[in-house]
Amino acid sequence: MLAAAAAGAAIGILLAPEKGSELRRKIKDGIDEVMEDVSELLALGKDEMKNMYKSAQQVEHEMES
């Protein structure tokens, strides 16, 4: 979903008549935003996986008792 949004934004930027330097800056800013969003999602996923692992360990421990 993020990749599609980034692709749409890039196409919109590329079709807009602007100076090359301004266009490159906008593309870079857009890529930076997408990378930041992806990093946040990965961090959330990592935290969720840690929580699931801890829960599984607790269930395992309870089953052994």
NORPE-V798734 format. One record per backbone hydrogen bond with DSSP energy under -0.5 kcal/mol. NH is the residue of the N-H (numbers start at 1). CO is the residue of the C=O. Records with the same first field share a line. If there is no record, write none. Layout:
# NORPE-V798734
NH->CO ; CO
This chain:
# NORPE-V798734
5->1
6->2
7->3
8->4
9->5
10->6
11->7
12->8
13->9
14->10
15->11
16->12 ; 13
18->16
23->19
24->20
25->21
26->22
27->23
28->24
29->25
30->26
31->27
32->28
33->29
34->30
35->31
36->32
37->33
38->34
39->35
40->36
41->37
42->38
43->39
44->40
45->41
46->42
47->43
48->44
49->45
50->46
51->47
52->48
53->49
54->50
55->51
56->52
57->53
58->54
59->55
60->56
61->57
62->58
63->59
64->60
65->61
